[in-house]
Amino acid sequence: MANQSQLKAPKAKLLPKTLDFHSYSRKDDYYWMNDRENPEVIAYLDQENDYKEQCLASDKALQETLFEEMKSRIKEDDSSVPYFKNGYYYYQRYEKGKEYPIYCRKKEQLTHEEQVILNVNELAEGKEYFHVNALAISENGNLLAFASDEVGRRIYTIHFKDLLTGEIIGESIGAITGNMAWANDNKTLFYAQQDPKTLRSNRVYKHTLGQKQSDDELVFEEKDEKFTLQVQKSKSRKYLFMASQSTISSEYRFLAADKPTEKWKLIQKREKDLEYEVEHYEEHFVILTNADGATNFKLVKAPINQPDKIHWEEVIPVRENVLLEEFEVFKHHLVISNRFNGLSRLEIHRWDGSQKHTIRMQDPAYTVWLGNNPEFYTEVLRYGYNSLTTPASIFDYHMDSQEKTLMKQQEVVGGHHPEDYQSERIWATAPDGQEIPISLVYKKDLFSKTGKNPLLLYVYGAYGLSTDPYFSSSRISLLDRGFVFAMAHVRGGQEMGRHWYEEGKMLKKKNTFSDFIACAEHLVLEKYTHKNKLFAMGGSAGGLTMGAVINERPDLFFGVIAAVPFVDVLTTMLDESIPLTTGEFDEWGNPKDKEYYEYIQSYSPYDNVKAQDYPHLLVTSGLHDSQVQYWEPTKWVAKLRAMRTNDNLLLLHTNMEAGHGGASGRFRALKELAMEYAFLLRLAEIKA
């Protein structure tokens, strides 16, 4: 790794801007970076990328080794397990050397001839970035609608394809979210569109094939800036649902799918702190809700002609220590995905009440999820399973006989032996006494509990999104070089129940950071690693945690990777023109309220950069990111350069062709991961 002191780091110009709010005044020297059309901004990003390349020049061979290693584990001509829906088996497959999926189907039987419904490789040819986020097939199976994005800003265009002729139809719907659903007349498509400035999904339109987009009928506009809007179809294919959702409130409307010209009807009007989700089951709607103080959620049903809360009848009651997360309806069975003691479970209930059981899992820490189950009249549940040592596995499970069949397990080319690796689940104690779970994995013959192993501690911890232990074939490149990989299940996620989320948001957000620090300290104390070999990583809201903890405890970590980090929290939350801001008030608080302003200011990483030593730091960003704007990590790095008191590596990598998710394609993304792993390995003094 090049000696950073011998290279000239970019120096951002100072153009102070005073930001006054409440009785406070903040000075932002780098506010000018908030303009992606400014040539000076692009030039600065190019300088940072060049500097990063120079600093990592000696790692190029290692990066290439890691890339080829990770790529070699991927089965290049892979395919998914087919699922049956409306007369066809659908699946996607990859061809050797190709970046993108090919979507296919076979009519009625898997022995029948394959029909390619969409080859994304052909569409992406010659494009730096290409992403298809949704496919929707008409009720008669003859028309495909698909949404594509060529920039990475998650602004999509819907295209149509005639599946009888294979021709792309010469009409499109532009500047939309990609969310859509067909009515049953095979000519009406409902779709969601975003506000062009904030990118908040706020309108649903009705499009009839053959008409101009300008003639599409506005069905509903969501005017509350805290809510987003989407449309979906019921599993029965008999109803369309339109969902208005904020962080703490929901409101659904429904429409018979075979009557697209009729008016949408309300299920239950929105109320503060009332959340619910809806599915159709015969003469009822089945509803997952936190109504009436059901903090961990319960399941109810309501007659279709009287669906409001007054008529909700309990099906599965709330349980104090069990979080009800998802459900799946079948003719004879109801499947519940819930969470107990930090781990997900699948419960099978017969609608007639004659049977109930939980599917057994084998690992101490694992992830299980409901698979693709579009068919209503079946006794077979499809679910997915993996762990830190077990590759992703797809099972078909007979809900009465309790027999399971492994349909597919992710193939790790070159071989993978789970018994060579050890996973553990341990607990750290937070400053307030709360026990925080940590999942970790290492290679048995390279680990000793003496503190000699380097360790990468990963975190997310926001929005109630649980970070479950999962398998990664790419991660083997770290484990086989002696690294321990750990995941901190901090508050802000929902691993331990709804309270876990509530205690890590708004005016309790700092619990996320103190939980993470406690996990790091515990791993050092228990000699899973040494603080000079301890590394941290988080992205987006997890990147916020990276920024907060290195301000508070820069001594604790030797190196940090902050991916698309949300670090300029106060400025962003005060600017309602920025995508997602208004919808985030129930997550972070609205700083127009002085109490929230003061609290956010007290932890916002950009506002709390100090004149102190900082660990080695690699920051990644995307120029077209619509979730965390590129200028947040850019400003943060510039400020760190100006204020820090040591000369550790401080690198900014901006993908100039991508957004929040990084590079498109299954192999291009590995290039960035190889760069991150090489950064960690060099700091750990592992040279090959």
C-alpha positions in Angstrom: 0.0 0.0 0.0 1.5 3.3 -1.0 2.7 5.6 1.7 0.0 8.2 1.9 2.3 10.9 3.2 4.2 10.7 -0.1 1.1 11.3 -2.1 -0.8 14.6 -2.3 -4.3 14.2 -1.0 -7.1 16.3 -2.6 -7.8 19.5 -0.8 -11.3 20.8 -1.1 -11.8 24.5 -1.3 -13.4 26.3 1.6 -16.6 28.2 0.8 -18.2 28.8 4.2 -22.0 28.8 4.3 -23.8 29.7 7.5 -26.8 27.6 8.3 -29.1 29.2 11.0 -31.9 27.4 12.6 -33.6 27.8 15.9 -31.1 29.7 18.0 -28.1 27.8 16.5 -25.7 28.7 13.8 -23.6 26.1 11.9 -20.8 26.8 9.5 -20.6 24.4 6.5 -17.3 24.9 4.5 -18.3 22.3 1.9 -22.0 23.0 1.3 -21.0 24.0 -2.3 -20.5 20.3 -3.1 -24.3 20.0 -3.2 -24.5 20.4 -6.9 -23.8 17.4 -9.2 -24.0 19.7 -12.3 -21.1 21.8 -11.0 -17.9 20.9 -13.0 -15.8 21.7 -9.9 -17.7 19.1 -8.0 -17.1 16.4 -10.6 -13.4 17.5 -10.9 -13.1 17.1 -7.1 -14.7 13.6 -7.2 -12.3 12.6 -10.0 -9.4 13.8 -7.9 -10.5 11.7 -4.9 -10.9 8.7 -7.1 -7.4 9.2 -8.6 -5.9 9.6 -5.1 -7.6 6.4 -4.0 -6.2 4.6 -7.0 -2.7 5.9 -6.2 -2.9 4.9 -2.5 -4.2 1.4 -3.4 -1.9 0.9 -6.5 0.2 -1.7 -4.8 -3.0 -3.7 -4.0 -4.0 -4.1 -7.6 -2.7 -7.6 -7.8 -4.5 -8.5 -4.6 -7.7 -6.9 -5.7 -7.5 -8.9 -9.0 -6.8 -12.1 -7.0 -9.8 -11.5 -4.7 -12.1 -10.7 -7.7 -11.2 -13.8 -9.6 -11.4 -15.9 -6.4 -14.9 -14.6 -5.6 -16.0 -14.8 -9.2 -14.8 -18.4 -9.4 -17.1 -19.5 -6.6 -20.2 -18.3 -8.5 -21.8 -20.9 -10.7 -21.9 -18.8 -13.9 -24.6 -20.9 -15.7 -26.9 -21.0 -12.7 -30.7 -21.0 -12.6 -33.4 -20.4 -9.9 -35.9 -23.0 -8.7 -39.0 -22.8 -11.0 -42.3 -21.7 -9.3 -45.7 -22.3 -10.7 -48.1 -19.5 -11.3 -51.3 -19.2 -13.5 -50.4 -22.1 -15.8 -46.6 -21.5 -16.2 -43.4 -22.5 -14.4 -41.3 -19.3 -14.1 -37.6 -19.1 -13.4 -34.5 -17.1 -14.2 -31.1 -18.3 -15.3 -27.6 -16.9 -16.0 -25.3 -17.8 -18.8 -21.5 -18.1 -18.5 -19.8 -14.8 -18.7 -23.0 -12.8 -18.6 -23.8 -10.1 -16.0 -27.5 -10.1 -16.0 -30.4 -12.6 -15.7 -32.5 -14.2 -18.4 -36.2 -14.6 -17.4 -37.9 -17.7 -18.7 -41.0 -19.8 -18.4 -42.4 -23.2 -19.5 -46.1 -23.8 -20.0 -47.8 -26.4 -17.7 -44.8 -28.8 -17.3 -41.1 -28.4 -16.8 -40.5 -30.8 -19.7 -42.0 -28.4 -22.1 -40.1 -26.0 -24.3 -38.5 -22.9 -22.7 -39.7 -19.5 -23.6 -37.4 -16.6 -22.9 -39.6 -13.7 -21.7 -36.8 -11.2 -21.1 -33.0 -11.3 -21.7 -31.6 -8.5 -19.7 -28.1 -9.0 -21.2 -29.5 -7.9 -24.6 -31.1 -4.8 -23.1 -28.0 -3.8 -21.1 -25.6 -4.2 -24.0 -23.4 -1.1 -24.4 -24.7 0.5 -21.1 -22.5 1.3 -18.1 -25.5 0.7 -15.8 -28.7 -1.2 -16.3 -31.2 -2.5 -13.8 -34.6 -4.2 -14.2 -36.5 -4.0 -10.9 -39.9 -5.5 -11.7 -41.7 -7.8 -14.1 -45.5 -8.0 -14.3 -47.3 -10.4 -16.6 -50.9 -9.9 -17.6 -53.7 -12.3 -16.4 -53.8 -14.1 -19.8 -50.1 -14.5 -19.8 -49.5 -12.8 -23.1 -48.1 -9.4 -22.1 -45.1 -8.5 -20.1 -44.5 -5.1 -18.4 -41.0 -4.5 -17.1 -39.3 -1.5 -15.5 -35.7 -0.5 -16.3 -33.3 2.1 -15.0 -30.1 3.1 -16.9 -28.6 5.6 -14.4 -29.0 4.1 -10.9 -31.2 6.8 -9.5 -34.1 4.4 -9.2 -36.2 6.4 -11.8 -37.6 3.8 -14.1 -39.3 3.5 -17.4 -42.0 0.8 -18.0 -41.8 -1.1 -21.3 -44.2 -3.6 -22.7 -43.5 -6.9 -24.6 -45.9 -9.1 -26.6 -45.0 -12.6 -25.4 -46.8 -14.2 -28.3 -44.7 -12.5 -30.9 -41.6 -11.6 -28.8 -41.8 -8.0 -29.9 -41.3 -5.0 -27.7 -44.4 -2.8 -28.0 -43.7 0.7 -29.1 -45.1 2.5 -26.0 -43.6 3.2 -22.7 -44.3 5.0 -19.4 -41.4 7.1 -18.2 -40.2 8.7 -14.9 -41.9 6.2 -12.6 -41.0 4.1 -9.5 -41.2 0.7 -11.3 -44.0 -0.4 -9.0 -47.0 -1.7 -11.0 -49.9 -4.2 -11.2 -52.1 -5.5 -14.0 -55.9 -5.5 -13.8 -57.6 -8.7 -15.1 -58.7 -7.2 -18.4 -55.2 -7.7 -19.9 -55.0 -4.0 -21.0 -55.1 -1.9 -17.8 -51.9 -1.3 -15.8 -51.9 0.6 -12.5 -48.5 2.1 -11.7 -46.9 4.4 -9.1 -45.0 7.6 -9.9 -42.7 9.7 -7.7 -42.4 13.4 -7.1 -39.7 14.5 -9.5 -37.8 16.5 -6.9 -38.1 14.4 -3.7 -38.5 11.0 -5.5 -41.3 10.2 -3.0 -43.7 7.8 -4.5 -46.9 9.8 -4.3 -49.2 9.1 -7.2 -50.9 6.0 -8.7 -52.1 6.2 -12.3 -54.2 4.0 -14.6 -52.8 3.2 -18.0 -54.7 1.6 -20.8 -52.6 -0.1 -23.5 -52.5 2.1 -26.6 -53.0 5.4 -25.0 -50.4 8.1 -24.3 -48.9 8.4 -20.8 -50.2 12.0 -20.8 -53.8 10.6 -21.0 -53.3 8.3 -18.0 -55.9 8.8 -15.3 -54.7 9.9 -11.9 -56.3 7.4 -9.5 -54.9 8.7 -6.2 -52.4 11.2 -4.9 -50.8 10.9 -1.5 -50.4 14.5 -0.3 -49.0 13.7 3.2 -45.3 14.0 2.7 -44.6 11.4 5.3 -46.3 8.7 3.3 -45.3 6.8 0.2 -47.7 5.0 -2.2 -47.6 1.7 -3.9 -49.9 -0.7 -5.8 -50.0 -4.5 -5.6 -52.1 -7.5 -6.5 -53.5 -10.1 -4.1 -52.2 -13.7 -4.1 -55.7 -14.7 -5.3 -55.3 -12.3 -8.2 -58.9 -11.2 -7.5 -58.0 -7.8 -5.9 -55.7 -4.9 -6.3 -54.4 -3.1 -3.2 -53.1 0.5 -3.0 -51.0 1.1 0.1 -50.2 4.5 1.7 -47.5 3.9 4.3 -45.3 5.9 6.6 -42.9 4.7 9.2 -45.7 4.5 11.8 -49.0 4.4 9.9 -50.8 2.6 7.1 -53.9 3.0 4.9 -55.0 0.5 2.3 -57.6 0.8 -0.5 -58.8 -2.1 -2.7 -60.4 -2.7 -6.0 -61.8 -5.9 -7.7 -59.1 -6.8 -10.3 -61.7 -7.6 -12.9 -63.4 -4.2 -12.5 -60.6 -1.6 -13.2 -63.0 1.2 -14.0 -64.8 1.1 -10.6 -63.8 3.3 -7.6 -61.2 2.1 -5.1 -62.6 1.5 -1.6 -61.0 2.2 1.8 -60.2 -0.7 4.2 -59.2 1.3 7.3 -58.5 5.0 7.4 -55.1 6.0 8.7 -54.5 6.6 12.3 -51.3 7.7 14.0 -49.3 4.6 15.2 -51.7 2.2 13.5 -49.9 -0.1 11.0 -51.4 -2.8 9.0 -50.8 -5.0 5.9 -53.5 -6.8 3.9 -54.0 -10.1 1.9 -57.1 -11.7 0.5 -58.5 -15.0 1.7 -61.8 -16.2 0.3 -64.6 -14.0 1.9 -62.2 -12.0 4.1 -59.2 -9.8 4.1 -56.4 -11.1 6.4 -54.6 -8.3 8.2 -51.3 -8.1 10.0 -51.6 -5.2 12.5 -50.4 -3.5 15.7 -53.9 -2.3 16.5 -55.1 -2.0 20.1 -51.7 -2.0 21.6 -50.4 -5.1 19.8 -46.8 -3.9 19.8 -45.5 -7.2 18.4 -48.4 -7.4 16.0 -51.3 -9.8 15.6 -53.3 -11.3 12.8 -57.0 -10.5 12.2 -59.5 -11.0 9.5 -62.4 -8.8 8.3 -65.3 -9.3 5.9 -64.6 -7.8 2.4 -67.8 -5.7 2.5 -67.0 -4.4 6.1 -63.2 -4.3 6.3 -62.7 -1.4 8.7 -61.2 -1.9 12.2 -64.6 -2.2 14.0 -65.1 -5.6 12.3 -61.6 -7.0 12.8 -61.7 -10.5 14.3 -58.6 -11.9 15.9 -56.9 -14.9 14.2 -53.4 -15.0 15.9 -53.1 -13.0 19.1 -50.2 -10.8 20.0 -47.4 -12.5 22.1 -45.2 -10.5 24.4 -41.9 -12.1 23.4 -42.7 -13.1 19.8 -42.7 -10.6 16.9 -45.1 -11.5 14.1 -43.4 -10.3 10.9 -45.1 -11.9 7.8 -47.7 -14.3 6.8 -48.7 -16.4 3.8 -52.2 -17.7 3.0 -53.1 -21.0 1.4 -56.5 -22.8 0.9 -56.0 -25.0 4.0 -53.0 -23.4 5.8 -51.8 -20.2 7.3 -48.1 -19.7 7.6 -46.6 -17.2 10.1 -43.1 -15.9 10.0 -42.2 -14.7 13.5 -39.2 -13.8 15.5 -38.3 -15.2 19.0 -35.1 -14.4 20.9 -33.6 -12.8 17.8 -34.2 -15.6 15.3 -36.9 -16.1 12.7 -39.3 -19.1 12.8 -41.9 -20.4 10.5 -45.2 -21.6 12.1 -47.8 -23.7 10.2 -51.4 -23.4 11.2 -54.4 -25.2 9.6 -57.3 -22.9 9.1 -59.6 -25.4 10.8 -57.5 -25.3 13.9 -56.7 -29.0 13.8 -52.9 -28.6 13.6 -50.1 -26.2 14.5 -46.3 -26.7 14.4 -43.0 -24.9 13.9 -40.4 -26.0 11.3 -37.2 -27.1 13.0 -33.9 -25.4 12.1 -30.4 -26.7 12.8 -27.8 -23.9 13.3 -27.3 -21.7 16.3 -27.6 -18.6 14.1 -29.4 -18.7 10.8 -31.8 -16.9 8.4 -35.1 -18.4 7.3 -37.6 -16.7 4.9 -40.8 -17.3 3.1 -40.0 -18.1 -0.5 -42.1 -17.6 -3.7 -45.5 -19.0 -3.0 -47.9 -17.6 -5.6 -50.2 -20.7 -5.7 -53.2 -20.8 -3.3 -54.4 -24.4 -3.9 -51.4 -26.3 -2.6 -50.2 -28.1 0.5 -46.5 -27.3 -0.2 -44.7 -24.2 1.3 -41.5 -23.0 -0.3 -39.0 -21.4 2.1 -35.4 -20.4 2.1 -32.7 -21.1 4.6 -29.1 -20.2 5.2 -26.6 -19.6 8.0 -23.1 -18.2 8.4 -21.8 -21.6 7.4 -24.6 -23.1 5.2 -25.2 -21.8 1.7 -28.6 -20.5 0.7 -31.0 -23.4 0.4 -34.5 -23.6 -1.1 -36.9 -26.2 0.4 -40.4 -27.4 -0.5 -42.2 -28.4 2.7 -45.4 -30.4 2.9 -47.4 -28.6 5.5 -49.4 -31.7 6.6 -46.8 -34.6 6.4 -44.0 -32.2 7.6 -41.7 -33.7 5.0 -39.2 -31.3 3.4 -37.4 -31.6 0.1 -34.2 -29.7 -0.7 -34.9 -28.2 -4.1 -31.6 -26.4 -4.5 -28.6 -25.3 -2.5 -26.4 -22.5 -3.7 -23.4 -24.2 -5.3 -20.0 -22.8 -4.3 -17.9 -23.7 -7.2 -14.7 -25.3 -6.1 -16.3 -26.8 -3.1 -17.4 -25.6 0.4 -17.3 -27.6 3.5 -19.5 -26.1 6.3 -17.9 -28.3 8.9 -14.6 -26.4 8.4 -16.2 -23.3 9.8 -17.7 -22.5 13.2 -20.6 -20.1 13.9 -21.4 -18.8 17.3 -24.0 -16.5 18.9 -22.7 -14.5 21.9 -24.0 -11.6 23.9 -22.6 -8.2 24.8 -23.9 -5.9 27.6 -24.8 -2.4 26.6 -24.2 0.5 29.0 -27.9 0.4 30.1 -27.6 -3.3 30.9 -29.4 -4.5 27.7 -27.9 -7.7 26.3 -27.0 -7.4 22.6 -26.7 -10.5 20.4 -23.7 -11.0 18.1 -23.5 -13.6 15.4 -20.0 -14.6 14.2 -18.2 -17.1 12.0 -14.6 -18.2 11.5 -12.6 -21.0 10.0 -11.8 -23.5 12.8 -8.2 -24.3 11.9 -7.2 -20.6 11.6 -8.9 -19.4 14.8 -7.6 -19.2 18.4 -9.3 -17.3 21.1 -6.1 -15.3 21.9 -6.8 -12.0 20.2 -4.6 -12.8 17.2 -7.3 -12.9 14.6 -8.4 -9.9 12.6 -12.2 -9.4 12.9 -14.7 -7.5 10.8 -17.7 -6.3 12.7 -20.7 -5.4 10.5 -23.8 -3.4 11.5 -27.0 -1.9 10.0 -29.5 -1.1 12.9 -32.2 1.1 11.5 -35.8 1.2 10.2 -36.7 -1.9 12.1 -34.8 -4.0 9.5 -33.3 -7.0 11.1 -29.8 -8.1 10.1 -29.9 -11.9 10.1 -26.9 -14.2 9.9 -26.5 -15.2 6.2 -24.1 -17.1 4.0 -21.8 -15.3 1.6 -19.5 -17.2 -0.8 -17.4 -14.0 -1.2 -16.9 -13.8 2.6 -14.9 -17.0 2.4 -12.0 -14.9 1.0 -11.8 -13.3 4.4 -12.4 -16.3 6.5 -9.9 -18.4 4.7 -7.3 -15.7 5.4 -7.9 -15.9 9.2 -10.6 -13.2 9.6 -13.5 -13.5 12.0 -16.7 -12.1 10.6 -19.3 -10.8 13.1 -22.7 -9.1 12.9 -23.9 -6.8 15.7 -27.7 -7.1 16.1 -28.0 -3.6 17.7 -31.2 -1.7 18.6 -32.7 0.1 15.7 -33.2 -3.2 13.9 -36.1 -5.5 15.0 -34.2 -8.7 15.8 -35.5 -9.0 19.4 -39.0 -7.7 18.8 -40.7 -4.4 18.1 -39.2 -2.8 21.2 -35.8 -3.4 19.8 -36.7 -1.0 17.0 -38.4 1.6 19.2 -35.3 1.8 21.4 -33.0 2.6 18.5 -34.8 5.4 16.7 -35.8 9.1 17.2 -34.7 10.3 20.7 -33.2 6.9 21.5 -31.0 6.6 18.3 -27.8 6.8 20.4 -28.5 3.3 21.7 -27.6 2.0 18.3 -24.1 3.5 18.6 -23.5 2.5 22.2 -24.7 -1.0 21.5 -22.2 -1.3 18.6 -19.3 0.0 20.8 -20.3 -2.5 23.5 -20.2 -5.3 20.9 -16.8 -4.3 19.7 -15.4 -4.0 23.3 -16.9 -7.4 24.2 -15.2 -9.1 21.2 -11.8 -7.6 22.3 -12.4 -8.5 25.9 -13.3 -12.1 25.0 -10.2 -12.2 22.8 -11.9 -12.9 19.5 -9.6 -10.1 18.3 -7.4 -7.3 19.4 -8.3 -3.6 19.0 -5.4 -3.2 16.6 -7.0 -5.9 14.5 -10.6 -4.8 14.8 -12.4 -3.5 11.8 -15.9 -2.1 11.3 -18.2 -1.9 8.4 -21.7 -0.4 7.8 -23.6 1.0 4.8 -26.3 3.7 4.5 -27.8 3.9 7.9 -25.1 1.5 9.0 -22.6 4.1 7.6 -24.1 6.6 10.0 -23.2 4.3 12.8 -19.6 4.2 11.4 -19.4 8.0 11.5 -20.9 8.3 15.0 -18.7 5.6 16.6 -15.4 6.8 15.2 -16.2 10.3 16.5 -16.9 8.9 19.9 -14.3 6.0 20.0 -11.7 6.5 17.3 -9.3 4.4 19.4 -11.5 1.3 19.2 -11.1 0.4 15.5 -8.0 0.0 13.4 -9.9 0.4 10.1 -13.4 1.2 9.0 -15.4 0.9 5.8 -18.4 3.3 5.5 -20.5 2.4 2.4 -22.8 5.1 1.0 -22.9 6.5 4.6 -25.7 8.8 5.8 -23.5 11.2 7.7 -24.9 14.7 7.2 -28.0 13.9 9.1 -29.0 17.4 10.3 -28.6 19.2 7.0 -30.4 16.5 5.1 -33.3 16.3 7.5 -33.8 20.1 7.3 -34.0 20.0 3.5 -37.4 18.6 2.5 -36.5 18.9 -1.2 -34.0 16.0 -0.8 -35.4 12.5 -1.7 -36.8 10.6 1.3 -36.4 13.4 3.9 -40.1 13.9 4.8 -40.7 10.2 5.0 -37.9 9.8 7.5 -39.2 12.2 10.2 -40.7 9.2 12.1 -37.3 7.5 12.0 -34.9 10.3 13.0 -37.3 13.1 14.2 -38.0 16.4 12.5 -35.3 18.9 13.4 -37.7 21.8 12.9 -38.7 20.7 16.4 -35.9 22.1 18.6 -35.6 19.0 20.8 -34.9 16.8 17.7 -32.6 19.4 16.2 -30.4 19.3 19.4 -30.5 15.6 19.6 -29.6 15.0 15.9 -26.9 17.6 16.1 -25.4 15.8 19.1 -24.6 12.7 17.0 -24.6 13.7 13.3 -21.2 12.5 12.1 -20.5 15.5 9.9 -21.3 18.0 12.6 -19.2 16.2 15.2 -15.9 15.7 13.4 -13.1 16.6 15.9 -9.4 17.4 15.8 -8.4 13.9 16.9 -6.8 10.8 15.5 -9.1 8.7 13.3 -8.8 5.1 12.2 -8.0 4.1 8.6 -11.1 4.8 6.6 -12.5 3.8 3.2 -15.7 5.5 2.2 -17.8 4.5 -0.9 -20.4 6.6 -2.7 -22.5 6.7 -5.8 -22.9 9.9 -7.9 -26.5 9.1 -8.7 -27.5 7.8 -5.3 -31.1 8.8 -4.6 -31.1 7.6 -0.9 -27.9 9.0 0.4 -26.9 11.9 -1.8 -23.2 11.7 -2.9 -22.3 15.0 -1.3 -22.8 13.6 2.3 -19.8 11.2 2.2 -17.9 13.7 0.0 -18.3 16.5 2.5 -17.5 14.2 5.4 -14.2 13.0 3.9 -13.2 16.6 3.1 -13.9 17.7 6.6 -12.1 14.7 8.1 -9.0 15.6 5.9 -9.0 19.1 7.2 -9.5 18.4 10.9 -8.0 15.0 11.8 -4.6 14.9 13.6 -3.0 11.8 12.0 -2.2 10.6 8.5 -4.0 7.2 8.4 -5.5 6.2 5.1 -8.6 8.3 4.2 -10.0 7.2 0.9 -13.2 8.1 -1.0 -14.4 5.9 -3.8 -17.3 7.4 -5.9 -18.9 5.2 -8.5 -19.6 7.8 -11.2 -22.1 5.5 -13.0 -24.2 4.1 -10.1 -26.5 4.9 -7.2 -27.2 3.5 -3.8 -26.8 -0.1 -4.7 -23.4 0.3 -6.4 -22.5 -1.3 -9.7 -25.1 -3.2 -11.7 -24.5 -6.8 -12.8 -23.4 -9.8 -10.7 -19.6 -9.5 -11.4 -19.1 -5.7 -11.6 -20.2 -5.4 -7.9 -17.5 -7.9 -7.0 -14.9 -5.4 -8.2 -15.9 -3.0 -5.4 -16.0 -5.7 -2.9 -12.5 -6.9 -3.9 -11.3 -3.3 -3.3 -12.9 -3.3 0.2 -11.4 -6.7 1.1 -8.0 -5.7 -0.2 -8.2 -2.6 2.0 -8.9 -4.8 5.1 -6.3 -7.4 4.3 -3.5 -4.9 3.8 -4.3 -3.2 7.1 -4.3 -6.6 8.7 -0.9 -7.2 7.1 -2.1 -10.2 5.1 -0.5 -9.8 1.8 -2.0 -12.6 -0.3 
